[in-house]
Amino acid sequence: MSPQGRSPVSQHIAKPRTTAVILAGGTGQRVGLSIPKQLLKIAGKAVIEHTLATFEKADSIDDIIVLMAPGYVPDIEKIVAKAGLTKVTKVIEGGSTRNETTERAIAALGEGLAEGEDRNVLFHDAVRPLLSQRVIDDCVTALERYQAVDVAIPSADTIIVTRTHGEDGEFITEIPDRSRLRRGQTPQAFKLSTIRRAYEVAAGDPNFQATDDCSVVLKYLPDVPIHVVAGDEYNMKVTQPVDVFIADKLFQLASTAAPEQVSEEAYRQLLTGKTMVVFGGSYGIGKDIAELAESYGATVYALGRSTTGTHVENPEEVDDALSKAYGETGRIDYVVNTAGVLRIGKLAETDNATIEEALKVNYLAPVQIARSAYKYLAETDGQLLLYTSSSYTRGRAEYSLYSSTKAAMVNLTQALSDEWAGDGVRVNCINPERTATPMRTKAFGQEPAGSLLSSEAVARTSLDVLLSELTGHVIDVRQQDPTAGAARATGFEQALAAVLDRQDGV
């Protein structure tokens, strides 16, 4: 090792494989469950499936091993098979303690390695499902220079050290300097040879006990520096009952970046021969989606009250529209609903007809569209795309009808994505910030140029979502400056910004 604690890796040596080890040996006792907490569903999927999916799509990760609580290995194998997680190579039983589980992982990682061969390994808690790609990449990059890496964030709380004095309870004995305190997270990353050696030394200690792997290296290999990578506040661990609620809400608020196609030809290859039905396709976002998809070779049925006389609040007309599209093309691959009404006013002063219209168009119509579209989408492994507004995160005065129905779209999306996952039907929801549409102009009049997203930008992101494998996600579309189009969401920072920015979207 060099004086700086770096591994002397020559430039010509091939890059070592990087394995993510998902530690899932815990139970659900602290959250009051009869099953391991990693199998608890959050945002329509088991906690561990969210975690595995994050590593699956990480370019810096080559393969994944899962250490699961005894008796539940088949459950994980089913999740892996159903979700198509191709990087998962092994699912084995964990031990009775965290240390024993790590030792089993080290043994599994050593199988098949040539003499002198090493690899990178990232140990991650299965119940930290909100891990970012940035943290994963930073850990792998750090392993190019260091043999051990931890992830941590500054402590926002003052930490106190106490001592118990009999029946008098606890008393403070020390208050450490908060500026130097960090809260440890995972992944914890190592060269396999380093973490193996640390555990070999620890095996000689009859009092060996540790709750994490960096502490094993720190105690038993004191000459090995442990580099710290900056973590994230939202990389939380689902441990207590309140964590389940918070994680579920974070997933609900989170934005997901839709992968863009690499070229115009890629769009044509994916859309040629496909059938798309767009409700609310007369103008605005719906019209732009229809025209964009048609330009790439899709057969599109753009339906609207003012053009085709289609009323989304009428179930029979929805059924007829879908039946016609299927009868003429023999398939329906995508169903999009951008139809909606925006009625502003105090609820106590709103007449029954207005309330009924808002509920029928903004809520009952999407429900009926979903119900009618299901059988067609199940044939093609297709997708239903719905639309919400940033006001779904918190109702605003005089927007009670609109905000509540848009919140319902998010819950409908997540519920149906779970309900239909076994049939291969994907369901997602677009959340545009304030967008220049005829509906908005009618409600607010002309607004300053450049202050609104263009409907074309929202349409482009919508198309990317339709062509992706995403399901159960809320996808933010925001602009960063007056000249920017649709800015793909980068994570929970934008989600939280959306919560603070209560301006309406569509």
Secondary structure as a PSIPRED ss2 file (coil, helix, strand):
# PSIPRED VFORMAT (PSIPRED V4.0)

   1 M C   1.000  0.000  0.000
   2 S C   1.000  0.000  0.000
   3 P C   1.000  0.000  0.000
   4 Q C   1.000  0.000  0.000
   5 G C   1.000  0.000  0.000
   6 R C   1.000  0.000  0.000
   7 S C   1.000  0.000  0.000
   8 P C   1.000  0.000  0.000
   9 V C   1.000  0.000  0.000
  10 S C   1.000  0.000  0.000
  11 Q C   1.000  0.000  0.000
  12 H C   1.000  0.000  0.000
  13 I C   1.000  0.000  0.000
  14 A C   1.000  0.000  0.000
  15 K C   1.000  0.000  0.000
  16 P C   1.000  0.000  0.000
  17 R C   1.000  0.000  0.000
  18 T E   0.000  0.000  1.000
  19 T E   0.000  0.000  1.000
  20 A E   0.000  0.000  1.000
  21 V E   0.000  0.000  1.000
  22 I E   0.000  0.000  1.000
  23 L E   0.000  0.000  1.000
  24 A E   0.000  0.000  1.000
  25 G C   1.000  0.000  0.000
  26 G C   1.000  0.000  0.000
  27 T C   1.000  0.000  0.000
  28 G C   1.000  0.000  0.000
  29 Q H   0.000  1.000  0.000
  30 R H   0.000  1.000  0.000
  31 V H   0.000  1.000  0.000
  32 G C   1.000  0.000  0.000
  33 L C   1.000  0.000  0.000
  34 S C   1.000  0.000  0.000
  35 I C   1.000  0.000  0.000
  36 P C   1.000  0.000  0.000
  37 K H   0.000  1.000  0.000
  38 Q H   0.000  1.000  0.000
  39 L H   0.000  1.000  0.000
  40 L C   1.000  0.000  0.000
  41 K E   0.000  0.000  1.000
  42 I E   0.000  0.000  1.000
  43 A C   1.000  0.000  0.000
  44 G C   1.000  0.000  0.000
  45 K E   0.000  0.000  1.000
  46 A E   0.000  0.000  1.000
  47 V H   0.000  1.000  0.000
  48 I H   0.000  1.000  0.000
  49 E H   0.000  1.000  0.000
  50 H H   0.000  1.000  0.000
  51 T H   0.000  1.000  0.000
  52 L H   0.000  1.000  0.000
  53 A H   0.000  1.000  0.000
  54 T H   0.000  1.000  0.000
  55 F H   0.000  1.000  0.000
  56 E H   0.000  1.000  0.000
  57 K C   1.000  0.000  0.000
  58 A C   1.000  0.000  0.000
  59 D C   1.000  0.000  0.000
  60 S C   1.000  0.000  0.000
  61 I C   1.000  0.000  0.000
  62 D C   1.000  0.000  0.000
  63 D E   0.000  0.000  1.000
  64 I E   0.000  0.000  1.000
  65 I E   0.000  0.000  1.000
  66 V E   0.000  0.000  1.000
  67 L E   0.000  0.000  1.000
  68 M E   0.000  0.000  1.000
  69 A C   1.000  0.000  0.000
  70 P C   1.000  0.000  0.000
  71 G C   1.000  0.000  0.000
  72 Y C   1.000  0.000  0.000
  73 V H   0.000  1.000  0.000
  74 P H   0.000  1.000  0.000
  75 D H   0.000  1.000  0.000
  76 I H   0.000  1.000  0.000
  77 E H   0.000  1.000  0.000
  78 K H   0.000  1.000  0.000
  79 I H   0.000  1.000  0.000
  80 V H   0.000  1.000  0.000
  81 A H   0.000  1.000  0.000
  82 K H   0.000  1.000  0.000
  83 A H   0.000  1.000  0.000
  84 G C   1.000  0.000  0.000
  85 L C   1.000  0.000  0.000
  86 T C   1.000  0.000  0.000
  87 K C   1.000  0.000  0.000
  88 V E   0.000  0.000  1.000
  89 T E   0.000  0.000  1.000
  90 K E   0.000  0.000  1.000
  91 V E   0.000  0.000  1.000
  92 I E   0.000  0.000  1.000
  93 E E   0.000  0.000  1.000
  94 G C   1.000  0.000  0.000
  95 G C   1.000  0.000  0.000
  96 S C   1.000  0.000  0.000
  97 T C   1.000  0.000  0.000
  98 R H   0.000  1.000  0.000
  99 N H   0.000  1.000  0.000
 100 E H   0.000  1.000  0.000
 101 T H   0.000  1.000  0.000
 102 T H   0.000  1.000  0.000
 103 E H   0.000  1.000  0.000
 104 R H   0.000  1.000  0.000
 105 A H   0.000  1.000  0.000
 106 I H   0.000  1.000  0.000
 107 A H   0.000  1.000  0.000
 108 A H   0.000  1.000  0.000
 109 L H   0.000  1.000  0.000
 110 G H   0.000  1.000  0.000
 111 E C   1.000  0.000  0.000
 112 G C   1.000  0.000  0.000
 113 L C   1.000  0.000  0.000
 114 A C   1.000  0.000  0.000
 115 E C   1.000  0.000  0.000
 116 G C   1.000  0.000  0.000
 117 E C   1.000  0.000  0.000
 118 D C   1.000  0.000  0.000
 119 R C   1.000  0.000  0.000
 120 N E   0.000  0.000  1.000
 121 V E   0.000  0.000  1.000
 122 L E   0.000  0.000  1.000
 123 F E   0.000  0.000  1.000
 124 H E   0.000  0.000  1.000
 125 D E   0.000  0.000  1.000
 126 A C   1.000  0.000  0.000
 127 V C   1.000  0.000  0.000
 128 R C   1.000  0.000  0.000
 129 P C   1.000  0.000  0.000
 130 L C   1.000  0.000  0.000
 131 L C   1.000  0.000  0.000
 132 S C   1.000  0.000  0.000
 133 Q H   0.000  1.000  0.000
 134 R H   0.000  1.000  0.000
 135 V H   0.000  1.000  0.000
 136 I H   0.000  1.000  0.000
 137 D H   0.000  1.000  0.000
 138 D H   0.000  1.000  0.000
 139 C H   0.000  1.000  0.000
 140 V H   0.000  1.000  0.000
 141 T H   0.000  1.000  0.000
 142 A H   0.000  1.000  0.000
 143 L C   1.000  0.000  0.000
 144 E C   1.000  0.000  0.000
 145 R C   1.000  0.000  0.000
 146 Y C   1.000  0.000  0.000
 147 Q C   1.000  0.000  0.000
 148 A E   0.000  0.000  1.000
 149 V E   0.000  0.000  1.000
 150 D E   0.000  0.000  1.000
 151 V E   0.000  0.000  1.000
 152 A E   0.000  0.000  1.000
 153 I E   0.000  0.000  1.000
 154 P E   0.000  0.000  1.000
 155 S C   1.000  0.000  0.000
 156 A C   1.000  0.000  0.000
 157 D C   1.000  0.000  0.000
 158 T C   1.000  0.000  0.000
 159 I C   1.000  0.000  0.000
 160 I C   1.000  0.000  0.000
 161 V E   0.000  0.000  1.000
 162 T E   0.000  0.000  1.000
 163 R E   0.000  0.000  1.000
 164 T E   0.000  0.000  1.000
 165 H C   1.000  0.000  0.000
 166 G H   0.000  1.000  0.000
 167 E H   0.000  1.000  0.000
 168 D H   0.000  1.000  0.000
 169 G C   1.000  0.000  0.000
 170 E E   0.000  0.000  1.000
 171 F E   0.000  0.000  1.000
 172 I E   0.000  0.000  1.000
 173 T E   0.000  0.000  1.000
 174 E E   0.000  0.000  1.000
 175 I C   1.000  0.000  0.000
 176 P C   1.000  0.000  0.000
 177 D C   1.000  0.000  0.000
 178 R H   0.000  1.000  0.000
 179 S H   0.000  1.000  0.000
 180 R H   0.000  1.000  0.000
 181 L C   1.000  0.000  0.000
 182 R E   0.000  0.000  1.000
 183 R E   0.000  0.000  1.000
 184 G E   0.000  0.000  1.000
 185 Q E   0.000  0.000  1.000
 186 T E   0.000  0.000  1.000
 187 P E   0.000  0.000  1.000
 188 Q E   0.000  0.000  1.000
 189 A E   0.000  0.000  1.000
 190 F E   0.000  0.000  1.000
 191 K E   0.000  0.000  1.000
 192 L H   0.000  1.000  0.000
 193 S H   0.000  1.000  0.000
 194 T H   0.000  1.000  0.000
 195 I H   0.000  1.000  0.000
 196 R H   0.000  1.000  0.000
 197 R H   0.000  1.000  0.000
 198 A H   0.000  1.000  0.000
 199 Y H   0.000  1.000  0.000
 200 E H   0.000  1.000  0.000
 201 V H   0.000  1.000  0.000
 202 A H   0.000  1.000  0.000
 203 A C   1.000  0.000  0.000
 204 G C   1.000  0.000  0.000
 205 D C   1.000  0.000  0.000
 206 P C   1.000  0.000  0.000
 207 N C   1.000  0.000  0.000
 208 F C   1.000  0.000  0.000
 209 Q C   1.000  0.000  0.000
 210 A C   1.000  0.000  0.000
 211 T C   1.000  0.000  0.000
 212 D C   1.000  0.000  0.000
 213 D H   0.000  1.000  0.000
 214 C H   0.000  1.000  0.000
 215 S H   0.000  1.000  0.000
 216 V H   0.000  1.000  0.000
 217 V H   0.000  1.000  0.000
 218 L H   0.000  1.000  0.000
 219 K H   0.000  1.000  0.000
 220 Y H   0.000  1.000  0.000
 221 L C   1.000  0.000  0.000
 222 P C   1.000  0.000  0.000
 223 D C   1.000  0.000  0.000
 224 V C   1.000  0.000  0.000
 225 P C   1.000  0.000  0.000
 226 I E   0.000  0.000  1.000
 227 H E   0.000  0.000  1.000
 228 V E   0.000  0.000  1.000
 229 V E   0.000  0.000  1.000
 230 A E   0.000  0.000  1.000
 231 G C   1.000  0.000  0.000
 232 D C   1.000  0.000  0.000
 233 E C   1.000  0.000  0.000
 234 Y C   1.000  0.000  0.000
 235 N C   1.000  0.000  0.000
 236 M C   1.000  0.000  0.000
 237 K C   1.000  0.000  0.000
 238 V C   1.000  0.000  0.000
 239 T C   1.000  0.000  0.000
 240 Q C   1.000  0.000  0.000
 241 P H   0.000  1.000  0.000
 242 V H   0.000  1.000  0.000
 243 D H   0.000  1.000  0.000
 244 V H   0.000  1.000  0.000
 245 F H   0.000  1.000  0.000
 246 I H   0.000  1.000  0.000
 247 A H   0.000  1.000  0.000
 248 D H   0.000  1.000  0.000
 249 K H   0.000  1.000  0.000
 250 L H   0.000  1.000  0.000
 251 F H   0.000  1.000  0.000
 252 Q H   0.000  1.000  0.000
 253 L H   0.000  1.000  0.000
 254 A C   1.000  0.000  0.000
 255 S E   0.000  0.000  1.000
 256 T C   1.000  0.000  0.000
 257 A C   1.000  0.000  0.000
 258 A C   1.000  0.000  0.000
 259 P C   1.000  0.000  0.000
 260 E C   1.000  0.000  0.000
 261 Q C   1.000  0.000  0.000
 262 V C   1.000  0.000  0.000
 263 S C   1.000  0.000  0.000
 264 E H   0.000  1.000  0.000
 265 E H   0.000  1.000  0.000
 266 A H   0.000  1.000  0.000
 267 Y H   0.000  1.000  0.000
 268 R H   0.000  1.000  0.000
 269 Q H   0.000  1.000  0.000
 270 L H   0.000  1.000  0.000
 271 L H   0.000  1.000  0.000
 272 T C   1.000  0.000  0.000
 273 G C   1.000  0.000  0.000
 274 K C   1.000  0.000  0.000
 275 T E   0.000  0.000  1.000
 276 M E   0.000  0.000  1.000
 277 V E   0.000  0.000  1.000
 278 V E   0.000  0.000  1.000
 279 F E   0.000  0.000  1.000
 280 G C   1.000  0.000  0.000
 281 G C   1.000  0.000  0.000
 282 S C   1.000  0.000  0.000
 283 Y C   1.000  0.000  0.000
 284 G H   0.000  1.000  0.000
 285 I H   0.000  1.000  0.000
 286 G H   0.000  1.000  0.000
 287 K H   0.000  1.000  0.000
 288 D H   0.000  1.000  0.000
 289 I H   0.000  1.000  0.000
 290 A H   0.000  1.000  0.000
 291 E H   0.000  1.000  0.000
 292 L H   0.000  1.000  0.000
 293 A H   0.000  1.000  0.000
 294 E H   0.000  1.000  0.000
 295 S H   0.000  1.000  0.000
 296 Y C   1.000  0.000  0.000
 297 G C   1.000  0.000  0.000
 298 A C   1.000  0.000  0.000
 299 T E   0.000  0.000  1.000
 300 V E   0.000  0.000  1.000
 301 Y E   0.000  0.000  1.000
 302 A E   0.000  0.000  1.000
 303 L E   0.000  0.000  1.000
 304 G C   1.000  0.000  0.000
 305 R C   1.000  0.000  0.000
 306 S C   1.000  0.000  0.000
 307 T C   1.000  0.000  0.000
 308 T C   1.000  0.000  0.000
 309 G C   1.000  0.000  0.000
 310 T C   1.000  0.000  0.000
 311 H C   1.000  0.000  0.000
 312 V C   1.000  0.000  0.000
 313 E C   1.000  0.000  0.000
 314 N C   1.000  0.000  0.000
 315 P H   0.000  1.000  0.000
 316 E H   0.000  1.000  0.000
 317 E H   0.000  1.000  0.000
 318 V H   0.000  1.000  0.000
 319 D H   0.000  1.000  0.000
 320 D H   0.000  1.000  0.000
 321 A H   0.000  1.000  0.000
 322 L H   0.000  1.000  0.000
 323 S H   0.000  1.000  0.000
 324 K H   0.000  1.000  0.000
 325 A H   0.000  1.000  0.000
 326 Y H   0.000  1.000  0.000
 327 G H   0.000  1.000  0.000
 328 E H   0.000  1.000  0.000
 329 T H   0.000  1.000  0.000
 330 G C   1.000  0.000  0.000
 331 R C   1.000  0.000  0.000
 332 I C   1.000  0.000  0.000
 333 D C   1.000  0.000  0.000
 334 Y E   0.000  0.000  1.000
 335 V E   0.000  0.000  1.000
 336 V E   0.000  0.000  1.000
 337 N E   0.000  0.000  1.000
 338 T C   1.000  0.000  0.000
 339 A C   1.000  0.000  0.000
 340 G C   1.000  0.000  0.000
 341 V C   1.000  0.000  0.000
 342 L C   1.000  0.000  0.000
 343 R C   1.000  0.000  0.000
 344 I C   1.000  0.000  0.000
 345 G C   1.000  0.000  0.000
 346 K C   1.000  0.000  0.000
 347 L H   0.000  1.000  0.000
 348 A H   0.000  1.000  0.000
 349 E H   0.000  1.000  0.000
 350 T C   1.000  0.000  0.000
 351 D C   1.000  0.000  0.000
 352 N H   0.000  1.000  0.000
 353 A H   0.000  1.000  0.000
 354 T H   0.000  1.000  0.000
 355 I H   0.000  1.000  0.000
 356 E H   0.000  1.000  0.000
 357 E H   0.000  1.000  0.000
 358 A H   0.000  1.000  0.000
 359 L H   0.000  1.000  0.000
 360 K H   0.000  1.000  0.000
 361 V H   0.000  1.000  0.000
 362 N H   0.000  1.000  0.000
 363 Y H   0.000  1.000  0.000
 364 L H   0.000  1.000  0.000
 365 A H   0.000  1.000  0.000
 366 P H   0.000  1.000  0.000
 367 V H   0.000  1.000  0.000
 368 Q H   0.000  1.000  0.000
 369 I H   0.000  1.000  0.000
 370 A H   0.000  1.000  0.000
 371 R H   0.000  1.000  0.000
 372 S H   0.000  1.000  0.000
 373 A H   0.000  1.000  0.000
 374 Y H   0.000  1.000  0.000
 375 K H   0.000  1.000  0.000
 376 Y H   0.000  1.000  0.000
 377 L H   0.000  1.000  0.000
 378 A H   0.000  1.000  0.000
 379 E H   0.000  1.000  0.000
 380 T H   0.000  1.000  0.000
 381 D C   1.000  0.000  0.000
 382 G C   1.000  0.000  0.000
 383 Q E   0.000  0.000  1.000
 384 L E   0.000  0.000  1.000
 385 L E   0.000  0.000  1.000
 386 L E   0.000  0.000  1.000
 387 Y E   0.000  0.000  1.000
 388 T C   1.000  0.000  0.000
 389 S C   1.000  0.000  0.000
 390 S H   0.000  1.000  0.000
 391 S H   0.000  1.000  0.000
 392 Y H   0.000  1.000  0.000
 393 T H   0.000  1.000  0.000
 394 R C   1.000  0.000  0.000
 395 G C   1.000  0.000  0.000
 396 R C   1.000  0.000  0.000
 397 A C   1.000  0.000  0.000
 398 E C   1.000  0.000  0.000
 399 Y C   1.000  0.000  0.000
 400 S H   0.000  1.000  0.000
 401 L H   0.000  1.000  0.000
 402 Y H   0.000  1.000  0.000
 403 S H   0.000  1.000  0.000
 404 S H   0.000  1.000  0.000
 405 T H   0.000  1.000  0.000
 406 K H   0.000  1.000  0.000
 407 A H   0.000  1.000  0.000
 408 A H   0.000  1.000  0.000
 409 M H   0.000  1.000  0.000
 410 V H   0.000  1.000  0.000
 411 N H   0.000  1.000  0.000
 412 L H   0.000  1.000  0.000
 413 T H   0.000  1.000  0.000
 414 Q H   0.000  1.000  0.000
 415 A H   0.000  1.000  0.000
 416 L H   0.000  1.000  0.000
 417 S H   0.000  1.000  0.000
 418 D H   0.000  1.000  0.000
 419 E H   0.000  1.000  0.000
 420 W C   1.000  0.000  0.000
 421 A H   0.000  1.000  0.000
 422 G H   0.000  1.000  0.000
 423 D H   0.000  1.000  0.000
 424 G C   1.000  0.000  0.000
 425 V C   1.000  0.000  0.000
 426 R E   0.000  0.000  1.000
 427 V E   0.000  0.000  1.000
 428 N E   0.000  0.000  1.000
 429 C E   0.000  0.000  1.000
 430 I E   0.000  0.000  1.000
 431 N E   0.000  0.000  1.000
 432 P E   0.000  0.000  1.000
 433 E C   1.000  0.000  0.000
 434 R C   1.000  0.000  0.000
 435 T E   0.000  0.000  1.000
 436 A E   0.000  0.000  1.000
 437 T C   1.000  0.000  0.000
 438 P H   0.000  1.000  0.000
 439 M H   0.000  1.000  0.000
 440 R H   0.000  1.000  0.000
 441 T H   0.000  1.000  0.000
 442 K H   0.000  1.000  0.000
 443 A H   0.000  1.000  0.000
 444 F H   0.000  1.000  0.000
 445 G C   1.000  0.000  0.000
 446 Q C   1.000  0.000  0.000
 447 E C   1.000  0.000  0.000
 448 P C   1.000  0.000  0.000
 449 A C   1.000  0.000  0.000
 450 G C   1.000  0.000  0.000
 451 S C   1.000  0.000  0.000
 452 L C   1.000  0.000  0.000
 453 L E   0.000  0.000  1.000
 454 S E   0.000  0.000  1.000
 455 S H   0.000  1.000  0.000
 456 E H   0.000  1.000  0.000
 457 A H   0.000  1.000  0.000
 458 V H   0.000  1.000  0.000
 459 A H   0.000  1.000  0.000
 460 R H   0.000  1.000  0.000
 461 T H   0.000  1.000  0.000
 462 S H   0.000  1.000  0.000
 463 L H   0.000  1.000  0.000
 464 D H   0.000  1.000  0.000
 465 V H   0.000  1.000  0.000
 466 L H   0.000  1.000  0.000
 467 L C   1.000  0.000  0.000
 468 S C   1.000  0.000  0.000
 469 E C   1.000  0.000  0.000
 470 L C   1.000  0.000  0.000
 471 T C   1.000  0.000  0.000
 472 G C   1.000  0.000  0.000
 473 H C   1.000  0.000  0.000
 474 V E   0.000  0.000  1.000
 475 I E   0.000  0.000  1.000
 476 D E   0.000  0.000  1.000
 477 V E   0.000  0.000  1.000
 478 R E   0.000  0.000  1.000
 479 Q C   1.000  0.000  0.000
 480 Q C   1.000  0.000  0.000
 481 D C   1.000  0.000  0.000
 482 P C   1.000  0.000  0.000
 483 T C   1.000  0.000  0.000
 484 A C   1.000  0.000  0.000
 485 G C   1.000  0.000  0.000
 486 A C   1.000  0.000  0.000
 487 A E   0.000  0.000  1.000
 488 R E   0.000  0.000  1.000
 489 A C   1.000  0.000  0.000
 490 T C   1.000  0.000  0.000
 491 G C   1.000  0.000  0.000
 492 F H   0.000  1.000  0.000
 493 E H   0.000  1.000  0.000
 494 Q H   0.000  1.000  0.000
 495 A H   0.000  1.000  0.000
 496 L H   0.000  1.000  0.000
 497 A H   0.000  1.000  0.000
 498 A H   0.000  1.000  0.000
 499 V H   0.000  1.000  0.000
 500 L H   0.000  1.000  0.000
 501 D C   1.000  0.000  0.000
 502 R C   1.000  0.000  0.000
 503 Q C   1.000  0.000  0.000
 504 D C   1.000  0.000  0.000
 505 G C   1.000  0.000  0.000
 506 V C   1.000  0.000  0.000
